[in-house]
Amino acid sequence: MKKYDALYIFVGVTKDDVLEANLEKALAEVARLGGNVLEKVSLGKRSFSRPMKKRESGVYVKVRFELDPLKVTELVNRYKLVEEVFRVQILAVDDRREAKLAQERNARAARLAKKEAAAAAAEPAEVEAAVEA
């Protein structure tokens, strides 16, 4: 199975419980095809740059899931029939790029921790110099 990132847009959703119900209905399609959901993040309500199908805004939800690559087109076709899903965009996750980004994040965090440690070590020396003066 391969990992995918999907961006769902739901319109006409005003309450969180309705959004959760619509999202669970959409994610049930992934489970029906033998996939499993890894994580989901609500990005909130956003306005469209231009009206689409007489709609001005929608609630965006980003979901990462695993699914057999041969079943992705079937999933997209199923979403065309689900009324609650206004739009969906599915992208394959590049594992090499994800690993490289994680490595860069870890290196950046290590550099930041090193700077903070150096600043903390320099701080007592500055305080002692000020006390002596």
C-alpha positions as CSV (number, residue, x, y, z in Angstrom):
1,M,0.0,0.0,0.0
2,K,1.1,3.5,-0.7
3,K,0.6,6.7,1.3
4,Y,-1.6,9.5,0.0
5,D,-2.5,13.0,1.1
6,A,-6.1,14.1,0.3
7,L,-7.5,17.6,0.7
8,Y,-11.3,17.5,1.1
9,I,-13.6,20.5,0.8
10,F,-17.0,20.4,2.5
11,V,-19.5,23.2,1.9
12,G,-22.6,24.1,3.8
13,V,-21.2,22.8,7.1
14,T,-21.8,25.1,10.0
15,K,-21.3,22.8,13.0
16,D,-18.4,20.6,14.0
17,D,-20.5,17.5,14.6
18,V,-21.9,17.8,11.0
19,L,-18.4,18.2,9.7
20,E,-17.3,15.1,11.6
21,A,-20.2,13.0,10.3
22,N,-19.5,14.1,6.7
23,L,-15.8,13.4,7.1
24,E,-16.4,9.9,8.6
25,K,-18.7,9.2,5.6
26,A,-16.0,10.2,3.2
27,L,-13.3,8.3,5.1
28,A,-15.6,5.2,5.1
29,E,-15.0,5.0,1.4
30,V,-11.2,4.6,2.0
31,A,-11.9,1.9,4.5
32,R,-14.3,0.2,2.1
33,L,-11.6,-0.1,-0.5
34,G,-9.2,-1.7,2.1
35,G,-7.2,1.4,3.1
36,N,-6.5,2.9,6.5
37,V,-6.5,6.5,7.6
38,L,-3.2,7.6,9.3
39,E,-4.1,11.2,10.3
40,K,-6.6,13.9,9.7
41,V,-6.2,17.7,10.3
42,S,-9.0,20.3,9.9
43,L,-7.7,23.4,8.3
44,G,-10.8,25.4,9.0
45,K,-13.2,27.4,6.9
46,R,-11.7,29.4,4.0
47,S,-13.1,31.6,1.3
48,F,-12.7,30.5,-2.3
49,S,-10.8,32.9,-4.6
50,R,-13.8,32.9,-6.9
51,P,-17.3,31.4,-6.4
52,M,-17.6,27.8,-7.5
53,K,-21.1,26.3,-8.1
54,K,-22.6,29.3,-6.3
55,R,-20.6,28.7,-3.2
56,E,-18.3,31.3,-1.5
57,S,-16.4,29.2,1.1
58,G,-15.8,25.7,2.4
59,V,-14.2,23.8,5.3
60,Y,-10.9,22.2,4.3
61,V,-9.7,18.9,5.8
62,K,-6.3,17.3,5.1
63,V,-6.2,13.5,5.5
64,R,-3.2,11.1,5.1
65,F,-4.2,7.5,4.3
66,E,-2.8,4.3,2.9
67,L,-4.4,2.6,-0.1
68,D,-3.6,0.3,-2.9
69,P,-2.5,2.4,-5.9
70,L,-4.9,0.5,-8.2
71,K,-7.9,1.6,-6.2
72,V,-7.3,5.4,-6.2
73,T,-9.2,6.1,-9.4
74,E,-12.1,4.0,-8.0
75,L,-12.0,6.2,-4.8
76,V,-12.1,9.4,-6.8
77,N,-15.0,8.1,-8.8
78,R,-16.9,7.2,-5.6
79,Y,-16.3,10.8,-4.3
80,K,-18.0,12.1,-7.3
81,L,-21.2,10.4,-6.1
82,V,-20.9,11.5,-2.4
83,E,-22.8,14.7,-2.1
84,E,-21.1,15.8,1.1
85,V,-17.7,16.1,-0.6
86,F,-17.6,19.3,-2.6
87,R,-14.1,18.8,-3.9
88,V,-11.2,16.4,-3.2
89,Q,-7.6,16.4,-4.4
90,I,-5.5,13.3,-3.8
91,L,-1.7,13.4,-4.1
92,A,0.8,10.5,-3.7
93,V,3.3,11.0,-0.8
94,D,6.9,10.8,-1.9
95,D,8.7,8.9,0.8
96,R,12.2,10.2,-0.2
97,R,11.0,13.8,0.0
98,E,9.3,13.2,3.3
99,A,12.5,11.6,4.8
100,K,14.6,14.6,3.5
101,L,12.2,17.1,5.0
102,A,12.2,15.3,8.3
103,Q,16.0,15.3,8.3
104,E,16.1,19.0,7.6
105,R,13.6,19.6,10.4
106,N,15.7,17.6,12.8
107,A,18.9,19.4,11.8
108,R,17.1,22.8,12.2
109,A,15.9,21.8,15.7
110,A,19.4,20.7,16.6
111,R,20.9,24.0,15.5
112,L,18.3,25.9,17.5
113,A,18.9,23.8,20.6
114,K,22.7,24.4,20.2
115,K,22.2,28.2,19.9
116,E,19.9,28.2,23.0
117,A,22.4,26.2,25.0
118,A,25.2,28.6,23.9
119,A,23.1,31.6,24.9
120,A,22.3,30.0,28.2
121,A,26.0,29.3,28.9
122,A,26.9,32.9,27.9
123,E,24.3,34.5,30.1
124,P,25.8,33.6,33.6
125,A,29.2,34.9,32.4
126,E,27.6,38.2,31.5
127,V,25.8,38.4,34.9
128,E,29.1,37.7,36.8
129,A,30.8,40.5,34.8
130,A,28.0,42.9,35.6
131,V,28.2,42.0,39.3
132,E,32.0,42.5,39.4
133,A,31.8,45.9,37.8
